[in-house]
Amino acid sequence: MSDTPFGFNRPGDDDDKSRDPFQGGDPFSAMGGDMRQFADMLHRFADMIGQAQAPGGPGDGPVNWDMAKNIARHTVSSSGDPSIVDVERRQVAEALRLADLWLDEGTTLPAGITKPQAWSRSEWIEQTLPVWTKVCDPIAARMVDSMGGALGGGEIPAEMQAMAGPLIGMVRQMAGAMVAGQAGQAIGALAQEVTSSTDVGLPLAPDGVGALLPSGVEAFGKGLEVSEDEVRLYLALREAAHQRLFAHVPWLRSHILGAVEDYARGITVDLSGIEQAVAGLDLSNPEAIQEALGGELSLQPEETPQQRAALARLETALALVEGWVDTVVNEVAADRLPNAVKLAEAVRRRRATGGPAERTFATLVGLELRPRRLREAATLWRTLSSVRGTEGRDAVWEHPDLLPTAEDLDDPDGFVHGREEIEGLSDLDISAFTDEAREDKPNDKPGDGEGDEGPEKRS
């Protein structure tokens, strides 16, 4: 991949001299225009970006999140997004309350939902956007640096630097708008598929909030030949189980979001498609520039030891959360919901064919989740339940050093009963960990301490 953006060549290249970007002293002549024409185009493009920005500005990050939110909301409204009516609010609140009553018998973790809510798709976007900014900003920063930094990487002659400086800033603004456009489209597409606030495996909702999307619940149940009340209750069990983990495992929220951010920082952005799209465009037509830059960005993980460790940490954390939820919900629902098995299979098929969680991480951070990992995690939790019981299983969440590692998911029996090289959990006195965790809880700060690195240390 060429590291020179927008079809530029660098001085000294052996390509056709007619494409020399500095021929005649004008580095922009290769794109069919002169410096002033390019500057005028960028000013008009910046105006277009500004028109999409809501009052209050996009914040200090690299992405115009007001623009991303508007694109996401337009995506859902164009396909229909009915407002929530009172009867739907009551149905969701009742389902979440009943789900928590049932879960009291299936886990030692207390209820985590204090504010049950029913959301429209637009409300899902509004409520979850603060977390998306944390997830996407590392990628956005890489994208902005890739585009703006390549243009201003010291190849422009000294006499052109003063003129090019403001233009480089505008190119960075354009890059931020590109990422905002892609993030907005991805979040808008997700809003049309999700059933709850935790459907993508991340703690997206505000503290204490548990939410279902009636439109998503209805779409999930189509073709299953299961009553909507039963579908709603099964999905409420999954939402309530997630919220118990996120509310009462104090280090888990920062552990998962930190793993996402660490992985995202190791992503590279492939600009070759953008270069091809922009080469030869009419610079006097900012609409054409905007359309050319609207394509999907290609995200590629770096093959480094740090990136592989970040991948293992993130994938293992997500698999453990989903595997625990599957185990607890299916145990609770087995004797209460006639179609519990069918609904659990529907969740598995959704993952296997690329559900919201899978598409979220593939689009926004370039990660492909493996359904096999989720099945292995569920097997580990079930084995742990049968050996140590509900209390012993849930005690693993007391401290991050007790969590299974990626190697443990490959050998669940070895984790539970012990392997030669490690002490088995069934023989391990966990009181030192759990007592320490309880003592430290009041002073815990998200993202601080050795806990965030714990899962990688046990191996």
Phi, psi and omega in degrees: 000131176292139178263014178258121189281158169059027177080010177290150167252154178267157179302139177092355178296154181271004181293173179310128183297338178295343179261006179301118185294343181252013179299128180076013179080005182242107184289355183253002181293334181294342181262013175090014180206175177258180183302316183293321178296318179295318179297318179296319178298315181295322177298317180292323178294322177297323177297320179296321177296316181297327180293332181276353185271130180285159177304141179109346174080164184276359182093187186268354183281177183284345184252141172279092185287338173296319178294317179299318180297318180296320178295317180297316180294322178295323180300315182283325182290331181292336179255005178098123180216080184295146177291153179283133179258166186301321182295325178291322178298318179294317180299316181293315180299317180294320180295318181292323178292316178295321178300317180293325176298316179294320183292338176302332179272351185248353181206153177275347178288132181286170181299144181247355183261120174251343181227085177290135184221153171249129184245144163281174178296321179295323178293325175301317179299311182299315187286330185262351185301322179304324179285323178300327178298320178293321183290320190267339185299323177299319177294318181299319179298320178295320181295314181297317179294323181297316183283306183290321182293323180294323180290325183253033187275023175094003181271347180279133180305152185303322183291344181262351187300317183298320180286325185281336183308306179299327181291324178298319176300321179291324177298321177297322178295320177298319179297317177299323178291324178298314180294321178299319179296315181291318179296318179298317179295319181293316181292321177297320178293321178296320182300335180277353184243331188290155178250343185204180181286339184252015187296337180263005176086001179250152176282082187273333186280156172299161182303134176083351183266130169240133188220142169242152175255109182306322179293323178289323177297316180297316180294322180297323184278351182297132178083355182273344184057043176235142182298149181297326178298318180290320176299313181300317182292321178296316179291329175294323175300317179294317179296314182294323178295314176304314185294329175297317178297309185294332183275327191242005167250094196298334183268352191290317182301309181291330179295314182290311181294325176294323177294321177298315181295318179298317179294318183296329181292340179265013181270138172256154183249123179275112183263003187298321179295323178292319179302314181294323182291325186273332184302128176083005180289154174283110184291347179277358183243090182296333178296320178294323177298315181299318180295320180295326182274003184271003180288168183282137178280145178260121182254132183229127177288144176282141178270078177233158178303321179296320181289322177295322178293319179295321178297313181298319181296315182291312183296321180293317180299314180295320180294320180295319178296310183293322179295321178295316179299314178303313184297310183293313183295315183291327175294318181290321186280340189305317184261003185243329181248121183302329184250031182301318181296317180296320181291322177296321178294324178297321177296317180295318179296321179300318178294315185297328181267005178094076179279189183303318181296315181298316181289327179302306186287329177292320184280317190266331178230008174070023182254132175258109177287142181256116178305329180301321180299321180294321178294319179296321179295318178297321177298318180297314181295321178295318178297319180296322178297317183290331183273315187249351182082176183299315183295317179294322177297311184287339178295340178299332180283356183294332184210138182297335179291344179272347184295144173299149177263178176301323179293326179293327177294331177288336184220074183302319180297323178295323178293317185285314186262342178106139172246167184300323186275347179225160176279130182292148180297328181293338179256001187269132175276105185271001185297324180298320178292311186291321178295319179296319181296319181293322179293326184275347187307313183298335184259001181296139174237133182305129174087352182265163171084176184280351185301326183292340181259359190305311185303333181275346184275331185298326182284000000 
